[in-house]
């Protein structure tokens, strides 16, 4: 029997001091596209909840640059 493991993409949210937040919690996605689309739709509410930045993780490893979520 072969078990197929789907890739896991998720956002790590950080406060102004760079500390990873436990809340709000982001969903886990099976594609980078879905993860990025979700952040594009929700970044304002995340910023309103205290998140200052977000960084995408793929199977637990950081990917790309940290994104600023602060509202200008």
mmCIF file as gemmi writes it, N, C-alpha and C atoms, coordinates in Angstrom:
data_model
loop_
_atom_site.group_PDB
_atom_site.id
_atom_site.type_symbol
_atom_site.label_atom_id
_atom_site.label_alt_id
_atom_site.label_comp_id
_atom_site.label_asym_id
_atom_site.label_entity_id
_atom_site.label_seq_id
_atom_site.pdbx_PDB_ins_code
_atom_site.Cartn_x
_atom_site.Cartn_y
_atom_site.Cartn_z
_atom_site.occupancy
_atom_site.B_iso_or_equiv
_atom_site.pdbx_formal_charge
_atom_site.auth_seq_id
_atom_site.auth_asym_id
_atom_site.pdbx_PDB_model_num
ATOM 1 N N . UNK Axp A 1 ? 0.838 -1.18 0 1 0 ? 1 A 1
ATOM 2 C CA . UNK Axp A 1 ? 0 0 0 1 0 ? 1 A 1
ATOM 3 C C . UNK Axp A 1 ? 0.888 1.25 0 1 0 ? 1 A 1
ATOM 4 N N . UNK Axp A 2 ? 0.61 2.159 -0.896 1 0 ? 2 A 1
ATOM 5 C CA . UNK Axp A 2 ? 1.364 3.4 -1.009 1 0 ? 2 A 1
ATOM 6 C C . UNK Axp A 2 ? 0.532 4.542 -0.433 1 0 ? 2 A 1
ATOM 7 N N . UNK Axp A 3 ? 1.182 5.327 0.406 1 0 ? 3 A 1
ATOM 8 C CA . UNK Axp A 3 ? 0.516 6.474 0.997 1 0 ? 3 A 1
ATOM 9 C C . UNK Axp A 3 ? 1.023 7.723 0.294 1 0 ? 3 A 1
ATOM 10 N N . UNK Axp A 4 ? 0.117 8.501 -0.246 1 0 ? 4 A 1
ATOM 11 C CA . UNK Axp A 4 ? 0.472 9.746 -0.903 1 0 ? 4 A 1
ATOM 12 C C . UNK Axp A 4 ? 0.375 10.872 0.117 1 0 ? 4 A 1
ATOM 13 N N . UNK Axp A 5 ? 1.47 11.576 0.264 1 0 ? 5 A 1
ATOM 14 C CA . UNK Axp A 5 ? 1.49 12.704 1.199 1 0 ? 5 A 1
ATOM 15 C C . UNK Axp A 5 ? 1.388 13.988 0.389 1 0 ? 5 A 1
ATOM 16 N N . UNK Axp A 6 ? 0.398 14.777 0.71 1 0 ? 6 A 1
ATOM 17 C CA . UNK Axp A 6 ? 0.214 16.044 0.011 1 0 ? 6 A 1
ATOM 18 C C . UNK Axp A 6 ? 1.128 17.101 0.615 1 0 ? 6 A 1
ATOM 19 N N . UNK Axp A 7 ? 1.628 17.999 -0.226 1 0 ? 7 A 1
ATOM 20 C CA . UNK Axp A 7 ? 2.44 19.091 0.318 1 0 ? 7 A 1
ATOM 21 C C . UNK Axp A 7 ? 1.595 19.969 1.228 1 0 ? 7 A 1
ATOM 22 N N . UNK Axp A 8 ? 2.257 20.532 2.213 1 0 ? 8 A 1
ATOM 23 C CA . UNK Axp A 8 ? 1.566 21.408 3.159 1 0 ? 8 A 1
ATOM 24 C C . UNK Axp A 8 ? 2.146 22.804 3.06 1 0 ? 8 A 1
ATOM 25 N N . UNK Axp A 9 ? 1.279 23.739 2.794 1 0 ? 9 A 1
ATOM 26 C CA . UNK Axp A 9 ? 1.647 25.153 2.745 1 0 ? 9 A 1
ATOM 27 C C . UNK Axp A 9 ? 0.859 25.87 3.835 1 0 ? 9 A 1
ATOM 28 N N . UNK Axp A 10 ? 1.545 26.675 4.638 1 0 ? 10 A 1
ATOM 29 C CA . UNK Axp A 10 ? 0.854 27.44 5.669 1 0 ? 10 A 1
ATOM 30 C C . UNK Axp A 10 ? 1.613 28.732 5.953 1 0 ? 10 A 1
ATOM 31 N N . UNK Axp A 11 ? 0.888 29.69 6.506 1 0 ? 11 A 1
ATOM 32 C CA . UNK Axp A 11 ? 1.453 30.993 6.824 1 0 ? 11 A 1
ATOM 33 C C . UNK Axp A 11 ? 1.84 31.057 8.286 1 0 ? 11 A 1
ATOM 34 N N . UNK Axp A 12 ? 3.021 31.579 8.563 1 0 ? 12 A 1
ATOM 35 C CA . UNK Axp A 12 ? 3.438 31.908 9.924 1 0 ? 12 A 1
ATOM 36 C C . UNK Axp A 12 ? 3.235 33.412 10.075 1 0 ? 12 A 1
ATOM 37 N N . UNK Axp A 13 ? 2.475 33.806 11.061 1 0 ? 13 A 1
ATOM 38 C CA . UNK Axp A 13 ? 2.187 35.22 11.306 1 0 ? 13 A 1
ATOM 39 C C . UNK Axp A 13 ? 3.039 35.712 12.471 1 0 ? 13 A 1
ATOM 40 N N . UNK Axp A 14 ? 3.54 36.945 12.359 1 0 ? 14 A 1
ATOM 41 C CA . UNK Axp A 14 ? 4.422 37.516 13.38 1 0 ? 14 A 1
ATOM 42 C C . UNK Axp A 14 ? 3.922 38.892 13.801 1 0 ? 14 A 1
ATOM 43 N N . UNK Axp A 15 ? 4.241 39.265 15.058 1 0 ? 15 A 1
ATOM 44 C CA . UNK Axp A 15 ? 3.892 40.599 15.543 1 0 ? 15 A 1
ATOM 45 C C . UNK Axp A 15 ? 4.995 41.59 15.164 1 0 ? 15 A 1
ATOM 46 N N . UNK Axp A 16 ? 4.868 42.833 15.616 1 0 ? 16 A 1
ATOM 47 C CA . UNK Axp A 16 ? 5.856 43.873 15.288 1 0 ? 16 A 1
ATOM 48 C C . UNK Axp A 16 ? 7.259 43.529 15.771 1 0 ? 16 A 1
ATOM 49 N N . UNK Axp A 17 ? 7.36 42.751 16.833 1 0 ? 17 A 1
ATOM 50 C CA . UNK Axp A 17 ? 8.66 42.364 17.374 1 0 ? 17 A 1
ATOM 51 C C . UNK Axp A 17 ? 9.248 41.121 16.733 1 0 ? 17 A 1
ATOM 52 N N . UNK Axp A 18 ? 8.53 40.538 15.773 1 0 ? 18 A 1
ATOM 53 C CA . UNK Axp A 18 ? 9.023 39.343 15.097 1 0 ? 18 A 1
ATOM 54 C C . UNK Axp A 18 ? 8.671 38.038 15.775 1 0 ? 18 A 1
ATOM 55 N N . UNK Axp A 19 ? 7.855 38.097 16.83 1 0 ? 19 A 1
ATOM 56 C CA . UNK Axp A 19 ? 7.442 36.899 17.552 1 0 ? 19 A 1
ATOM 57 C C . UNK Axp A 19 ? 6.284 36.228 16.811 1 0 ? 19 A 1
ATOM 58 N N . UNK Axp A 20 ? 6.404 34.921 16.613 1 0 ? 20 A 1
ATOM 59 C CA . UNK Axp A 20 ? 5.342 34.191 15.908 1 0 ? 20 A 1
ATOM 60 C C . UNK Axp A 20 ? 4.076 34.159 16.76 1 0 ? 20 A 1
ATOM 61 N N . UNK Axp A 21 ? 2.966 34.465 16.121 1 0 ? 21 A 1
ATOM 62 C CA . UNK Axp A 21 ? 1.672 34.5 16.804 1 0 ? 21 A 1
ATOM 63 C C . UNK Axp A 21 ? 1.01 33.128 16.8 1 0 ? 21 A 1
ATOM 64 N N . UNK Axp A 22 ? 0.348 32.8 17.893 1 0 ? 22 A 1
ATOM 65 C CA . UNK Axp A 22 ? -0.441 31.574 17.966 1 0 ? 22 A 1
ATOM 66 C C . UNK Axp A 22 ? -1.852 31.796 17.435 1 0 ? 22 A 1
ATOM 67 N N . UNK Axp A 23 ? -2.306 33.028 17.52 1 0 ? 23 A 1
ATOM 68 C CA . UNK Axp A 23 ? -3.62 33.435 17.01 1 0 ? 23 A 1
ATOM 69 C C . UNK Axp A 23 ? -3.447 34.724 16.227 1 0 ? 23 A 1
ATOM 70 N N . UNK Axp A 24 ? -4.093 34.954 15.162 1 0 ? 24 A 1
ATOM 71 C CA . UNK Axp A 24 ? -5.027 34.052 14.5 1 0 ? 24 A 1
ATOM 72 C C . UNK Axp A 24 ? -4.289 32.899 13.809 1 0 ? 24 A 1
ATOM 73 N N . UNK Axp A 25 ? -4.98 31.799 13.649 1 0 ? 25 A 1
ATOM 74 C CA . UNK Axp A 25 ? -4.428 30.611 13.013 1 0 ? 25 A 1
ATOM 75 C C . UNK Axp A 25 ? -4.826 30.616 11.543 1 0 ? 25 A 1
ATOM 76 N N . UNK Axp A 26 ? -3.879 30.275 10.684 1 0 ? 26 A 1
ATOM 77 C CA . UNK Axp A 26 ? -4.191 30.218 9.258 1 0 ? 26 A 1
ATOM 78 C C . UNK Axp A 26 ? -4.446 28.765 8.858 1 0 ? 26 A 1
ATOM 79 N N . UNK Axp A 27 ? -5.211 28.556 7.801 1 0 ? 27 A 1
ATOM 80 C CA . UNK Axp A 27 ? -5.438 27.196 7.317 1 0 ? 27 A 1
ATOM 81 C C . UNK Axp A 27 ? -4.162 26.598 6.724 1 0 ? 27 A 1
ATOM 82 N N . UNK Axp A 28 ? -4.184 25.302 6.505 1 0 ? 28 A 1
ATOM 83 C CA . UNK Axp A 28 ? -3.106 24.6 5.802 1 0 ? 28 A 1
ATOM 84 C C . UNK Axp A 28 ? -3.616 24.318 4.397 1 0 ? 28 A 1
ATOM 85 N N . UNK Axp A 29 ? -2.77 24.57 3.406 1 0 ? 29 A 1
ATOM 86 C CA . UNK Axp A 29 ? -3.156 24.455 2 1 0 ? 29 A 1
ATOM 87 C C . UNK Axp A 29 ? -2.361 23.363 1.309 1 0 ? 29 A 1
ATOM 88 N N . UNK Axp A 30 ? -2.907 22.849 0.211 1 0 ? 30 A 1
ATOM 89 C CA . UNK Axp A 30 ? -2.201 21.814 -0.557 1 0 ? 30 A 1
ATOM 90 C C . UNK Axp A 30 ? -1.474 22.396 -1.76 1 0 ? 30 A 1
ATOM 91 N N . UNK Axp A 31 ? -1.611 23.716 -1.987 1 0 ? 31 A 1
ATOM 92 C CA . UNK Axp A 31 ? -0.869 24.343 -3.075 1 0 ? 31 A 1
ATOM 93 C C . UNK Axp A 31 ? -0.429 25.747 -2.656 1 0 ? 31 A 1
ATOM 94 N N . UNK Axp A 32 ? 0.685 26.165 -3.198 1 0 ? 32 A 1
ATOM 95 C CA . UNK Axp A 32 ? 1.188 27.501 -2.928 1 0 ? 32 A 1
ATOM 96 C C . UNK Axp A 32 ? 0.208 28.547 -3.452 1 0 ? 32 A 1
ATOM 97 N N . UNK Axp A 33 ? -0.357 28.297 -4.606 1 0 ? 33 A 1
ATOM 98 C CA . UNK Axp A 33 ? -1.323 29.224 -5.189 1 0 ? 33 A 1
ATOM 99 C C . UNK Axp A 33 ? -2.484 29.477 -4.233 1 0 ? 33 A 1
ATOM 100 N N . UNK Axp A 34 ? -3.057 28.414 -3.675 1 0 ? 34 A 1
ATOM 101 C CA . UNK Axp A 34 ? -4.187 28.568 -2.753 1 0 ? 34 A 1
ATOM 102 C C . UNK Axp A 34 ? -3.783 29.355 -1.513 1 0 ? 34 A 1
ATOM 103 N N . UNK Axp A 35 ? -2.587 29.102 -0.997 1 0 ? 35 A 1
ATOM 104 C CA . UNK Axp A 35 ? -2.104 29.813 0.184 1 0 ? 35 A 1
ATOM 105 C C . UNK Axp A 35 ? -1.942 31.302 -0.109 1 0 ? 35 A 1
ATOM 106 N N . UNK Axp A 36 ? -1.346 31.619 -1.255 1 0 ? 36 A 1
ATOM 107 C CA . UNK Axp A 36 ? -1.143 33.013 -1.606 1 0 ? 36 A 1
ATOM 108 C C . UNK Axp A 36 ? -2.457 33.73 -1.894 1 0 ? 36 A 1
ATOM 109 N N . UNK Axp A 37 ? -3.377 33.044 -2.525 1 0 ? 37 A 1
ATOM 110 C CA . UNK Axp A 37 ? -4.689 33.639 -2.796 1 0 ? 37 A 1
ATOM 111 C C . UNK Axp A 37 ? -5.412 33.928 -1.48 1 0 ? 37 A 1
ATOM 112 N N . UNK Axp A 38 ? -5.35 33.009 -0.544 1 0 ? 38 A 1
ATOM 113 C CA . UNK Axp A 38 ? -6.007 33.197 0.751 1 0 ? 38 A 1
ATOM 114 C C . UNK Axp A 38 ? -5.436 34.413 1.472 1 0 ? 38 A 1
ATOM 115 N N . UNK Axp A 39 ? -4.105 34.551 1.476 1 0 ? 39 A 1
ATOM 116 C CA . UNK Axp A 39 ? -3.5 35.696 2.15 1 0 ? 39 A 1
ATOM 117 C C . UNK Axp A 39 ? -3.934 36.997 1.481 1 0 ? 39 A 1
ATOM 118 N N . UNK Axp A 40 ? -4.006 36.998 0.159 1 0 ? 40 A 1
ATOM 119 C CA . UNK Axp A 40 ? -4.455 38.184 -0.559 1 0 ? 40 A 1
ATOM 120 C C . UNK Axp A 40 ? -5.863 38.602 -0.183 1 0 ? 40 A 1
ATOM 121 N N . UNK Axp A 41 ? -6.694 37.641 0.162 1 0 ? 41 A 1
ATOM 122 C CA . UNK Axp A 41 ? -8.079 37.934 0.535 1 0 ? 41 A 1
ATOM 123 C C . UNK Axp A 41 ? -8.233 38.294 2.013 1 0 ? 41 A 1
ATOM 124 N N . UNK Axp A 42 ? -7.289 37.882 2.857 1 0 ? 42 A 1
ATOM 125 C CA . UNK Axp A 42 ? -7.466 38.022 4.308 1 0 ? 42 A 1
ATOM 126 C C . UNK Axp A 42 ? -6.43 38.895 5.01 1 0 ? 42 A 1
ATOM 127 N N . UNK Axp A 43 ? -5.478 39.485 4.284 1 0 ? 43 A 1
ATOM 128 C CA . UNK Axp A 43 ? -4.396 40.182 4.964 1 0 ? 43 A 1
ATOM 129 C C . UNK Axp A 43 ? -4.884 41.35 5.819 1 0 ? 43 A 1
ATOM 130 N N . UNK Axp A 44 ? -5.922 42.044 5.389 1 0 ? 44 A 1
ATOM 131 C CA . UNK Axp A 44 ? -6.413 43.18 6.176 1 0 ? 44 A 1
ATOM 132 C C . UNK Axp A 44 ? -6.972 42.739 7.523 1 0 ? 44 A 1
ATOM 133 N N . UNK Axp A 45 ? -7.741 41.674 7.529 1 0 ? 45 A 1
ATOM 134 C CA . UNK Axp A 45 ? -8.295 41.2 8.806 1 0 ? 45 A 1
ATOM 135 C C . UNK Axp A 45 ? -7.186 40.631 9.691 1 0 ? 45 A 1
ATOM 136 N N . UNK Axp A 46 ? -6.173 40.015 9.1 1 0 ? 46 A 1
ATOM 137 C CA . UNK Axp A 46 ? -5.042 39.518 9.887 1 0 ? 46 A 1
ATOM 138 C C . UNK Axp A 46 ? -4.28 40.68 10.516 1 0 ? 46 A 1
ATOM 139 N N . UNK Axp A 47 ? -4.066 41.735 9.738 1 0 ? 47 A 1
ATOM 140 C CA . UNK Axp A 47 ? -3.391 42.923 10.267 1 0 ? 47 A 1
ATOM 141 C C . UNK Axp A 47 ? -4.214 43.546 11.387 1 0 ? 47 A 1
ATOM 142 N N . UNK Axp A 48 ? -5.519 43.561 11.225 1 0 ? 48 A 1
ATOM 143 C CA . UNK Axp A 48 ? -6.396 44.09 12.262 1 0 ? 48 A 1
ATOM 144 C C . UNK Axp A 48 ? -6.397 43.251 13.527 1 0 ? 48 A 1
ATOM 145 N N . UNK Axp A 49 ? -5.98 41.998 13.402 1 0 ? 49 A 1
ATOM 146 C CA . UNK Axp A 49 ? -5.911 41.094 14.557 1 0 ? 49 A 1
ATOM 147 C C . UNK Axp A 49 ? -4.536 41.097 15.216 1 0 ? 49 A 1
ATOM 148 N N . UNK Axp A 50 ? -3.628 41.953 14.729 1 0 ? 50 A 1
ATOM 149 C CA . UNK Axp A 50 ? -2.32 42.079 15.368 1 0 ? 50 A 1
ATOM 150 C C . UNK Axp A 50 ? -1.154 41.483 14.607 1 0 ? 50 A 1
ATOM 151 N N . UNK Axp A 51 ? -1.388 40.896 13.451 1 0 ? 51 A 1
ATOM 152 C CA . UNK Axp A 51 ? -0.291 40.35 12.658 1 0 ? 51 A 1
ATOM 153 C C . UNK Axp A 51 ? 0.386 41.479 11.887 1 0 ? 51 A 1
ATOM 154 N N . UNK Axp A 52 ? 1.708 41.593 12.02 1 0 ? 52 A 1
ATOM 155 C CA . UNK Axp A 52 ? 2.453 42.629 11.315 1 0 ? 52 A 1
ATOM 156 C C . UNK Axp A 52 ? 3.114 42.09 10.054 1 0 ? 52 A 1
ATOM 157 N N . UNK Axp A 53 ? 3.363 40.768 10.028 1 0 ? 53 A 1
ATOM 158 C CA . UNK Axp A 53 ? 3.996 40.174 8.853 1 0 ? 53 A 1
ATOM 159 C C . UNK Axp A 53 ? 3.602 38.705 8.741 1 0 ? 53 A 1
ATOM 160 N N . UNK Axp A 54 ? 3.834 38.156 7.551 1 0 ? 54 A 1
ATOM 161 C CA . UNK Axp A 54 ? 3.529 36.75 7.289 1 0 ? 54 A 1
ATOM 162 C C . UNK Axp A 54 ? 4.653 36.156 6.45 1 0 ? 54 A 1
ATOM 163 N N . UNK Axp A 55 ? 4.932 34.892 6.688 1 0 ? 55 A 1
ATOM 164 C CA . UNK Axp A 55 ? 5.924 34.176 5.88 1 0 ? 55 A 1
ATOM 165 C C . UNK Axp A 55 ? 5.37 32.811 5.55 1 0 ? 55 A 1
ATOM 166 N N . UNK Axp A 56 ? 5.442 32.459 4.29 1 0 ? 56 A 1
ATOM 167 C CA . UNK Axp A 56 ? 4.928 31.178 3.828 1 0 ? 56 A 1
ATOM 168 C C . UNK Axp A 56 ? 5.902 30.059 4.189 1 0 ? 56 A 1
ATOM 169 N N . UNK Axp A 57 ? 5.348 28.935 4.635 1 0 ? 57 A 1
ATOM 170 C CA . UNK Axp A 57 ? 6.146 27.749 4.951 1 0 ? 57 A 1
ATOM 171 C C . UNK Axp A 57 ? 5.644 26.582 4.111 1 0 ? 57 A 1
ATOM 172 N N . UNK Axp A 58 ? 6.581 25.811 3.582 1 0 ? 58 A 1
ATOM 173 C CA . UNK Axp A 58 ? 6.255 24.615 2.8 1 0 ? 58 A 1
ATOM 174 C C . UNK Axp A 58 ? 6.809 23.414 3.549 1 0 ? 58 A 1
ATOM 175 N N . UNK Axp A 59 ? 5.912 22.557 4.006 1 0 ? 59 A 1
ATOM 176 C CA . UNK Axp A 59 ? 6.289 21.388 4.809 1 0 ? 59 A 1
ATOM 177 C C . UNK Axp A 59 ? 7.204 21.771 5.97 1 0 ? 59 A 1
ATOM 178 N N . UNK Axp A 60 ? 6.9 22.923 6.597 1 0 ? 60 A 1
ATOM 179 C CA . UNK Axp A 60 ? 7.619 23.364 7.784 1 0 ? 60 A 1
ATOM 180 C C . UNK Axp A 60 ? 8.822 24.257 7.529 1 0 ? 60 A 1
ATOM 181 N N . UNK Axp A 61 ? 9.281 24.372 6.291 1 0 ? 61 A 1
ATOM 182 C CA . UNK Axp A 61 ? 10.444 25.197 5.973 1 0 ? 61 A 1
ATOM 183 C C . UNK Axp A 61 ? 10 26.533 5.387 1 0 ? 61 A 1
ATOM 184 N N . UNK Axp A 62 ? 10.606 27.65 5.832 1 0 ? 62 A 1
ATOM 185 C CA . UNK Axp A 62 ? 10.231 28.954 5.287 1 0 ? 62 A 1
ATOM 186 C C . UNK Axp A 62 ? 10.551 29.051 3.802 1 0 ? 62 A 1
ATOM 187 N N . UNK Axp A 63 ? 9.662 29.729 3.077 1 0 ? 63 A 1
ATOM 188 C CA . UNK Axp A 63 ? 9.804 29.904 1.633 1 0 ? 63 A 1
ATOM 189 C C . UNK Axp A 63 ? 9.663 31.386 1.316 1 0 ? 63 A 1
ATOM 190 N N . UNK Axp A 64 ? 10.558 31.925 0.538 1 0 ? 64 A 1
ATOM 191 C CA . UNK Axp A 64 ? 10.432 33.31 0.109 1 0 ? 64 A 1
ATOM 192 C C . UNK Axp A 64 ? 10.673 34.308 1.223 1 0 ? 64 A 1
ATOM 193 N N . UNK Axp A 65 ? 10.29 35.522 0.956 1 0 ? 65 A 1
ATOM 194 C CA . UNK Axp A 65 ? 10.506 36.631 1.881 1 0 ? 65 A 1
ATOM 195 C C . UNK Axp A 65 ? 9.314 36.809 2.82 1 0 ? 65 A 1
ATOM 196 N N . UNK Axp A 66 ? 9.577 37.461 3.928 1 0 ? 66 A 1
ATOM 197 C CA . UNK Axp A 66 ? 8.52 37.819 4.861 1 0 ? 66 A 1
ATOM 198 C C . UNK Axp A 66 ? 7.735 38.99 4.264 1 0 ? 66 A 1
ATOM 199 N N . UNK Axp A 67 ? 6.419 38.943 4.361 1 0 ? 67 A 1
ATOM 200 C CA . UNK Axp A 67 ? 5.559 39.962 3.785 1 0 ? 67 A 1
ATOM 201 C C . UNK Axp A 67 ? 5.002 40.878 4.878 1 0 ? 67 A 1
ATOM 202 N N . UNK Axp A 68 ? 5.055 42.165 4.646 1 0 ? 68 A 1
ATOM 203 C CA . UNK Axp A 68 ? 4.541 43.156 5.58 1 0 ? 68 A 1
ATOM 204 C C . UNK Axp A 68 ? 3.015 43.21 5.449 1 0 ? 68 A 1
ATOM 205 N N . UNK Axp A 69 ? 2.306 43.106 6.574 1 0 ? 69 A 1
ATOM 206 C CA . UNK Axp A 69 ? 0.844 43.146 6.569 1 0 ? 69 A 1
ATOM 207 C C . UNK Axp A 69 ? 0.287 44.437 7.134 1 0 ? 69 A 1
ATOM 208 N N . UNK Axp A 70 ? 1.166 45.328 7.595 1 0 ? 70 A 1
ATOM 209 C CA . UNK Axp A 70 ? 0.67 46.552 8.209 1 0 ? 70 A 1
ATOM 210 C C . UNK Axp A 70 ? -0.049 47.41 7.184 1 0 ? 70 A 1
ATOM 211 N N . UNK Axp A 71 ? -1.147 47.971 7.598 1 0 ? 71 A 1
ATOM 212 C CA . UNK Axp A 71 ? -1.963 48.814 6.726 1 0 ? 71 A 1
ATOM 213 C C . UNK Axp A 71 ? -1.3 50.191 6.641 1 0 ? 71 A 1
ATOM 214 N N . UNK Axp A 72 ? -1.007 50.653 5.408 1 0 ? 72 A 1
ATOM 215 C CA . UNK Axp A 72 ? -0.323 51.948 5.259 1 0 ? 72 A 1
ATOM 216 C C . UNK Axp A 72 ? -1.166 53.115 5.717 1 0 ? 72 A 1
